[in-house]
Amino acid sequence: MVMRGHAVVMVLAALCTAVADGAAQEASKPAHKVRVSGYPYVFSTPEAGVAVGVGGILTFYTSQTDTVLRPSKVTLGGWYSLN
């Protein structure tokens, strides 16, 4: 009888852990938001000399419900040469 009691407790503990783990995974899913990242840069080449520029990346998802979908990215950049 004592073994049955332990088995019931073990099963209940496993079920509670599985439910809690599922809730944690739901909460940790990334939100499919549109993100914009910008960055400055400076570089030098023999042809153009010193140049400064700015760039950015627009990251977005084409589906708000697909959990396997990877984000789409659009990159834009420009620079100005001091030469």
N, C-alpha and C positions, 0 to 999 in steps of 0.2 A: 504494500500500500504506500509506503514511503517513496519507493521508486517511481510510482505513478505520479505522485504529487510533484516530484522533481521534474519529471518529463513534461508535465503540464506547464510548470513555471518556465522551463526552457523554451517550449514552443511559444508561449505568450511573449517572452522576452525577445525571441527571434522575430515574431510578427511586429512588435512595437519598434524594433530596430529597423526593419524593412520599411515600415510606414514613415518613420522619421527620416530615413535616408532618402526616400522618394520625395518627401517635402523639401529636403535640403537641395536636392538636384533641381527641382522646379524653381526654387528661389535663386539658384546660382546660374540659371540660363541667362546668357547675355541678351540685353535688350537690343533690338534691331533698330538702332538710331542712325541718323545721318550724322557723320562726323567730318569736320573740316580741320585739317592740320596745316600749318604754315611754317616755313623755315627760310631764313636768310642764308646767303652764302657769298663767299669771296674767293676768287681764284685768279690765276695768272697763266697766260700762255704766251709763247714767243710771238705769235701772230697778232693777238689782240691786246697784249699787255695785261694790266690789272683790270679786273672786271668785278662788278658786284651784281647780285641778283636776288630774286625772291622766287619761291616756289610754293606749291600747295598740293595737297592730296584730298580729294573728296571721296569718302568711303560711304557706301550705302548698300542696302540689301534690296533685291528685286521682289522678295516675298517676305511678309512679316510672320508667316506661320511655319515655313520650312525650317526645321532644326538642323539639317545637314548642309544647307546652302552656305557657300563661302561668300564673303563680301565682294562687291564690285568696287573698282577704284578708278577714278579719273585724276590724272596728274597734269598739272599746268606749271610752267616755269618760264622765267624770262630773266635776261641779264643785260647789263649795260657796260660797255667797255670804256675805259678812260683813255684809250688810244685815239 
